[in-house]
Amino acid sequence: MATAAKKPTDQAELFSASTAKEIQAILWKAADKLRGSIDAAQYKEFVLGLIFLKYVSDAFEERRAELSKELTEDGISEDRLDDFLEDRDEYTGAHVFWVPETARWSWIAANAKSQGVGKLLDEAMDAVMTENASLKGVLPKIFNQDRIDQKRLAELVDLISDARFGGTEDKPAQDVLGEVYEYFLGNFARAEGKRAGEFYTPQSVVRLIVEILEPYQGRVYDPACGSGGMFVQAAKFIQAHRGRSHKADISVFGQELNERTWRLAKMNLAIHGIDGNLAPRWGDTFAEDKHSDLKADFVMANPPFNIKDWARDEGDPRWKYGVPPRSNANYAWLQHMISKLGERGTAGIVLANGSMTSQQSGEGEIRQALIEADLVACMVALPPQLFRTAQIPTCLWFLSKDKTPQGAKRLDDRRSEILFIDARSMGEMVDRTERILTEDDLAKIAGTYHAWRGTTSAREERLTYADEPGFCFSAGLETVREHGYVLTPGLYVGAVEAEVENAEAVAARIASLTGELYELFNRSAELEKEVREQLGSIG
């Protein structure tokens, strides 16, 4: 009698995995087995905390190996080597977290069965936070609980150990673990649906904002930073265009309302090597601005849409262009971000489409004031289904404090003009419910903006802008006034030429069919008359 083939274990699958994506998927499946024994609200912290601990340990071991090689080459004897390898300054000076011996992953994995994996993990988290002030109060200590399946937790620790996330010649541990962290964040967002909006913005949307703003250097701010995705993408942008060493050219400032999400953001920035200021604690941006004196070069944000009953103070100096209604914070977010911009600051903000047209509770007047102050640079209508967390249509606002040529930059003078881009038909579906913007989409949208602004290309060639029916249009302030200060791109860009031709063809066909129908109707009436006459003559 034939026996059924034995199902491979997660560990066997991991050893046979050949790509980073395969490894990520296997780890996700293994971590998912613990979901039922952990409080849903803690699950993200639980899993991402493990990944973070593995990261700090791997980065520490990488530095330790580098140091050992350097010291050996310098002629340090074996008996003195250990003393140098345990010199804390040699790690922190290289921007590597100091990891005490009992918090190192190798030690945990070796002692997990004899001393209890949950206990060791909690102690390791505590030790890392104690030794690194920037991580104080950030890491989860929730592993040594009776309701958590310790056997499966030990299996997950073994699996993460076997994944060998240490750096390679192409990618250091920081990049490898950073990708795993982002993969897990994305999966949590998919699993949680609408609830995920507080911590996750789809990567293609974040990339579009970054590609348009180009935050090469300066202060970057996000007042609703979630898990820190905007900052991570900004650092990746700099690294891709100018190299890893230039990641420090930006200073990061953020604030987050939710305590657990703030912890995720702190870990996310640390795992990507970003030294960010997310304030000592989480807090409400409207009620308690943690960066009250900040003037930023770039503001990037995906604030919660259409929130009601927010911390509204009518006398707040941020409401320079009008007091936002208590029933909707969209224009509070916009004005807060404007208040944070430096003299030549720019901002990219995700909002619901209603923000472009609303006339309720004074929002129309505030929008008019923003337009008349020449703060709006570009509006982008986004395609549907980019956000699993929100089914309502969304758009991007790009604001600028200075649309002049700006001297040495030799940008085009775009004062009293707004660029409208209709990207609703762009993107491709990756599954039944989720759409992403492709590389070509990102290049076209960002390229259109930079051509409009007069930016030079990577080859120092000056880009040339032209309106494109159905896609983009540069409108003067008078045109926007004529449209009642409504900022919906579809009002301005018109129809695609092919669509116009098709519409004309359809109209002609309708006219032709109408004529034929009219002729048939008349012929039917004539036939009816002939039949009646013939029946009358017979009678």
Secondary structure, DSSP 8 states (H G I E B T S, - for coil): ---------HHHHHHH--SHHHHHHHHHHHHHTTGGGS-HHHHHHHHHHHHHHHHHHHHHHHHHHHHHHHHHHTT--HHHHHHHHT-THHHHTTT-----GGGSHHHHHHHHHHH-HHHHHHHHHHHHHHH-GGGTTTS----S-TTS-HHHHHHHHHHHHHT-----SS--HHHHHHHHHHHHHHHHHHHHGGGGGGT---HHHHHHHHHHH---SEEEEETT-TTSHHHHHHHHHHHHHH-GGGGGGEEEEE--S-HHHHHHHHHHHHHTT--EE--SS---TTTS-TTTT--EEEEEE---TT--S----TT-TT-TT----TT--HHHHHHHHHHHEEEEEEEEEEEEGGGGT--GGGHHHHHHHHHHTT-EEEEEE--TTS-TT--S-EEEEEEES--S--GGG-----TTEEEEEE-TT--EESSSS-EE--HHHHHHHHHHHHHHHT-B-TTS-B-----BTTTEEEEEHHHHHHTTT---THHHH---HHHHHHHHHHHHHHHHHHHHHHHHHHHHHHHHHHHHHHHHHH-
